């Protein structure tokens, strides 16, 4: 069964089933996922999203991507720390007495980058 489901910020076209149908279709749904279905199955309860049923392949891919993104985030963070320490050591850092001045400089830098 295909339905359009809206969840706060996203609208997706995906396979959906209710909790009631899940009870009767569990074997078929799991077999479809094991056979290579790449899309998750959206489980609805009282017309609200209750859960997603995903294949082990998709789950493992998502976990690997999450791990990669977390690692990249840590690298970017520590690169930023190293840059800030280097600027400070070279006397290029600026000390702000007022947070509004800092925000104004950050906004100006953003505007210049665009």
Order of alpha helices (4+ residues) and beta strands (2+ residues): beta-beta-alpha-beta-beta-alpha-alpha
